[in-house]
């Protein structure tokens, strides 16, 4: 550790938190550093203790949850184990949209309600609120998970990101703060041009960040551009990918180009960091001290490896509790013990958002990421592909062709693959396009189904 990094970590970092009134973050940093090595029983006891407090608080102070308890015939005292908790109703996004005011704790001071909202990538943005204490615990959790990749307060970083709300203004104040507070340099993933990538490449060589944090596919595009441009990439200590599914092909590309390990991470606006890879890279450890995760199994296709919908309960946000919230992502559990020694439960992988899944002609759900890997990935002539779906059993392939694209052969290949994965009577259209732009946030959406969410909701009631 350099003298500058040590000084920042031990002196500047606490001083900044004190000035902001966020000293609770230091308490959580100490707690999470210690609790990551708790035994499985200790972690479950901690989760159950925090869950009891949350449920009693929500029952007493949140009209929405009091009504929920009454309608399902439960009282907080009835939930004595984490298994009992599975009988409580699942919270859907539409519930938040319709009842956000009733979800806010009536005993919570308005001065301590910090507004937040989702990006709305799967529909209307959700209004959310958290307390200052929860803001501190979220920041501490992020720092804990950063440390697994070798990134600590005071270390320089670079970011390939597309969420406009997160980006600093490009002015002299930002540059001064970067110099004083070691804030990151940015590449806007929503505007990946040759000029912006070249400027970012030069900035990396000058700034020499320890870590690059990035949208997975945007980082891969940057890596591919470096290779095609025959430029010598800057080699950071590690890359942290998040916000998009990290497939093996993307991981391989990043590790080959940047010559460093890639650490996958899973998080969201609603609850911040959820799970991250440690140095063993065998699944992602859940932030179990602050979150309780469940996987709601439904009728998924066999190729999804018994995956299900992720449900998350925020154990530390008492301002606006989120209890058994269906976050909209699909994942599966990792099995066995992690070589790192941490007993924090692990997710094996995140297979995408609900809308990344396609609905077959027989109602099956098939991962769009799987099609990207096993259908498109094995056919270089297809170039770049996006899949759209507006009705079950039918998909539209938007193809930006590779140099060996054959209109007849490749169309027949896609139709055969569609029927193999989505059912024998499934159908497909192929549209050849000149460009496949990313979304406004810079994320590249390989597949998007307008019917997958409703299918999952229908399954829930069967």
N, C-alpha and C positions, 0 to 999 in steps of 0.2 A: 504494500500500500504506500502510495506517495505521501509526502508531507502534506501537500495541498488537499488530497482526498481525506486524510486523517483529520486535518483541521476542520474541514467542512463537516465531516460526520460527527465529530465530538463537540464542536463549538457552534458553527454556523447553523447546522440543522436544528438543534434544540432552540437556538435563539429565534430562528424564523417561526417555529411552532409557538414559542412563548408570545411573540409579537402578534400572531394571529389568534391567540386564545385557544390553541389546539394542543396543549400539553398532554391531554389525555392520549394522544397518539403515542407518546413515549411509553406510557403504561402498557398500551396494547402491544407495542413492539416488543417489550420485554416478555409479556405473557406469551405471545405467539412464538417467540424464539424458544421458549421453554416447552410449551405444550405440543410442539410438532413431534416430540419424542415421547409423548404420553403413550401408555398402553392402550389397546383397543377398548378395554373395559373402562379405563379412565376417560377416554374420549366419549364413549356412550353415556357415561354418568354425567359428564359436563353438558352434553347435548340435551339429555333429559331434564337436567336441572334448569337450563336456560329455556327449554321448551315449555316447562310448567309455568315459569314466570311469564312468558310471552302469552300463553293461552289464557291465563287468569287476567292478565292486563287487557287483552283484546276483548274478553267477555265483559269486563267491567266498564271499559272506556270506549269501545268502538261499536257503534250501533249496528254496523254491517255484520260484524262477527257475532254479536249477541243474538241477532236474528238467525244467523247460520246455526249456531248451537241449538237454539230452540227448535228450528225446523227439522233438524236431523235427530232430535231427541237425545242430545248429549250435553254434558256439563263438563267443564275443565277437570273436575275431580274424577270423571270417568276414564280419563286418559292417563293411565299409570305406567304404560310402557310405550316404546316407540312403535311397537306393533299395533297397539290400540289406536294410535294416531292415524293409521291408514283408513279408519272409518270416517274421518272428518272429510267434508266435501272438498273437491278440487276447485281451486280458484282459477277462473279463465280470464283472458284478457278483456273480454266484453264485460265481465263483472267489474273490473277496475274502471273501465270507461263509463259505465252506468252509475257507479256508486263510490267514486273517489272521495267525495266529501264525507260519506258515512264511514269510510275506512280510516280516516284520520282520528287519532285519539282525542276525545273531547277534553281530557285533562292536560293536553300538551300545549305549552305556551306557543303562540303564533310566532314569537320572536325566534324560536328554536326550530322552525320548520324550514328546511332548505329545499327549494323546488328542484325537481329533476324530471327528466322525461326520456322516453325511448326515442330511437331514431325513426320508427315507423316503417322499417324495411318490410314488414309483413302486413302492413295495414295502417290504421290511424295511430299516430304516436300516443303513448300512454302517459298521462300526468302522474307524477310520483313525488313523494316527499320523504326526507330522512332527517334525523336529528343531527346536531353537531357532533355528538358522541359517536353516532354511527359513521359519520364522515371520517372521524379519526380512526375508528377501527378498520374501515375499508382501506384507508391509506396505509395503515400498519400491515394489513394482510398483503397488500400489493408489494410492499417493501420486503416482506418475508419471502414471498414467492420470487421476487426479483433476485434475492440473494442466492437462490438455488442455481441461477444461471451466472452467478458471479458479479452481479450488479448491485451496488450499495449506494446510499446517499453520498454525493460528492463525486461519483464516477460520471464521466461524460457519456452521453447517449445520443443516438440519432433515431428518428422516427419516420417511417413510411406509412402515412395515415391519410384518411379521407374525410373524417367527421369534422365538419366546419366548426362546430362548437368547441372542439378541443384545441384548435390551432391558434397560436399566438399571432398578434398583428405583426406585420413586417415593417417595423420602424426602429428608430434608434434606441427607444426604451427597451424593446425586446432584445436587441443586441447587447445592451448594457447588462440586462438581467442575465443573459446567457453567460456573459463573462464573469459576473459576480456570483451568480447562484448556480452556475453550471447547468443551465436549462438546455434542452436538446435542440439540435438542428432538425429541420423538417423537410420532407418531400411530400407534396400533396398528391396522394394516390388518385384523386379525382382528375388530375391533370398531368398524366404521365406522357410527356412529350420528349422528343430527343433533346431539346434544349434544357428542360427541367432536370432530366436525368443526368445530363453532362454536368450541369451546375452542382447537383447533389454529389456526384462522384468527386468533383474537385473539393467540395466542402468536407467530405469525409476524409480526404487525404490531409487537409489542413487541420481539422478539428480533432481527428483521431479518437473517436468515441470508443468506449469499451464495449458497448452493446448497441445493436440495432434492433429496435422493436418495430414490427411491421405487420400489415395485412399479408397473409401468406402468399396469395397469388400476385399481389402487387410487387412484393419482394422478388418473386420468381421472374416476373417480367423485367424488373430492373437487372437481375442477374443475367438473363438471356441477352439483354441489350448490351451489357458489358462484354459478354463473350463475342457477340456479333461485331462489336466495335473494336475488338482486340485490345481492350484496355486492361491494365493490371488492377484488379479490384483491391480496395482497402480490406484488410483482414481484421475484423473485430474479435473480441474474446468469445462472443456468442451472439446468436440471433434469437430473439423471442418472437414467435409468430402467434397471432391471435386474430379474432374477428371473422375468420374464414376457416373452413375445413382444411387441415394440412394433410394432404395425401402423400404417399411414399415418394411419388415422382417429384413433387415440389420439394420435399425435404432433401432428396438426393441432389437436385439441382442447386439448392442453396448451399449445401455442405461442400459440393464440388467447387463452386465458384468462389465462395468466401473462405473456404478452408477452415471452418469452425463448426462447432456443434450447434444444432437447432433445438430450442426448447419450446415445445408447444404449450399453449395456454388457452383456457376457456373462461370467458367472462361475459358480462352483459351490463347494460346501463342500470338495470333494476337492482342488482346486488353486487356489482363490481366483480373482482376476481372470484371465480368459482373453483377452478382446479388448474394445476400446472404440473409439467414434468419436472422431476428432480434430475440429479446427475445420472441416475440409472436408466432413464428414458424407457421405463416399462409401465406406461400408463400415466395418468395425471392425478396427483394427490388433491383431494378435495379440501377446501378451506373449512374443515369440519367444526372448528371452534365457533364459527359464526354462522354456518349454514347447515341445514339438514337436507340431504338430497334423497329422493326416491326415484325409481324408474317404474313407470306405469306401463306394463306390458300389454300390448294389443296385438291384433292380427297382422303382424308384419310378414313380409315374404321371407323365406328361409335364408336368403342371401344377406339379410341384415343382422345375422348372428344373434338372434334373440334380443334385439334392441327394443327400446321402448321410449315413451315420452318422459323427459326429465321434469320432475316436480321439485321445486325448491322452497324451503321455508327459511326466511331470514330471521335468525335467532336474536339479533341485536338491534333491529330497527323497531323501537316501540312507538315512534311518532306515527308511522303508517305501516302496520304489520302486513307482510306478505306471507300467507300461510297456505302451504301446499299449492303453490302457484305453478301452473303449466307454462313453462317459459317459452315453449315453442321449438325446442331442440330435441333431437333424437340421439340417444347414447346407450352404452352398455357398460356393465361392470367389468373391472379387471379381477382376475382370480390370483390366489397365491399371495405370498409375502413379497414386498419390494426389497431388493438387496440393500437399499440405502438405510434400512432399519426403521424408517418412519412407519407408524401404524395408521396413519391417516388413510381412510378408504380411498380407492382409486377408480377412476373411469378408464376403461380400456381405450375408448375413442369416442369422439363426437362425429356422428354420421351426417350431420347437417341439420338445418332447420326443417320444421314440418313441411314448409313450402318447397324444400329441396327434394321432397319425395314425390314420386309419380304414382298415380292410381291406375292399376291395371284394369282390363276389361272385366275381370271377375272380382274386383274390389281389393285386390292385393296392393300393398304399398311397397314400392321398390325405390331404393336409394338412388338419387341422381348422381351421387359421387361414385357409386358402383358402376353406373353406365359410363361415367367419365373415364374410369380406370380400365374397365374390361371391354368396352365397346369402342369409344372414341380413341382412347389411348393406344389401342392395338391397330389403329387404322390411320397411319400418318397422312394419307392422301386427303383425309377429311379436314386437316388443318385445325381451325378453331371452331367450336360448336357450342351453341346454346340451345336448351330445350325449353319449350313453353307448352303448357297444357291448360285447356279450358274445359275439357270434359273427360270423364274416365275412359280409359282404353284408347285414347287418341292423343298423339303428341305432334308438335311442330318442331322440326330441327332447323335451326338457322345456322347455315354453314358458311364460314369464310374459308374457301377451299385452299388446300395445300397445292403444291406445284404439280402433283401427279393425280389430281382429282379427276375421276371419271364419272360424268353425270349419271350414266346408266348403272354401272357396277356399284358405285357408292350409294345410290338411292336404294338399290335392291338389298345391299348389305344392311343399311339402316332399317329397312322394313323387316328383314329377317330377324335382326337383333331386337327390334321392338316386340315382335311376336314371341320371341324366346323369353323375354323378361316380363312383358306386360300381358301375356295371354295370346292364345292362338288366333283370336279374332281381333286383336288390336290393330290399329291402323296408324299411319304416319304420313305427314307431308314434309317435304324438304324445300326450304327456301335458300337459295344461294345469295349471299349478301357480300358487300365490299368491306364492311366494318362491323365489329361487334363491340360497341363501347361499354365501359363499365358503368355501374350505377352512379348516381350523383355523389355518393359517399366514397367512390373509388373502389368499391367491392365488385368483384367479377362474379356474377350469378350464373353458374353453369346451368342450373335447372330451376324452374319456377312453376309450381302447379297452383291453379286457382281453386282446385277442388279438394286438395289433400286435407286441409283443416276441417272442412265439413265432414269428410269421411271419418276422421279421428273422433270428432264430437259424436257422430252417429254411433260409432263403436262403443263409446263410453256408456251409452244408454241401453245397450243390448244386454 
